[in-house]
Amino acid sequence: MFGNDADFLLSLHRSHAAELRADAEADRLARSLPRRHARGWLSRRQRPGRTDAARR
């Protein structure tokens, strides 16, 4: 597949560098999106459809 070890190492380096760039881009995108903060006990969501009969 490769003529010598130098070609193999260069190909390996390029593919690894591409993976690192893709990971960095995904991290950058994740940091640019707004985070969903955990809700405190005052602002927590109520479960829909829960009645007094369901609690008993």
Number of C-alpha atoms within 10 A of each C-alpha: 5 9 7 8 9 10 12 13 12 11 13 12 12 12 12 12 12 12 12 12 12 12 12 12 12 12 11 11 10 11 10 9 8 7 8 6 6 8 9 8 7 6 8 9 9 7 7 6 6 9 9 6 6 7 6 5
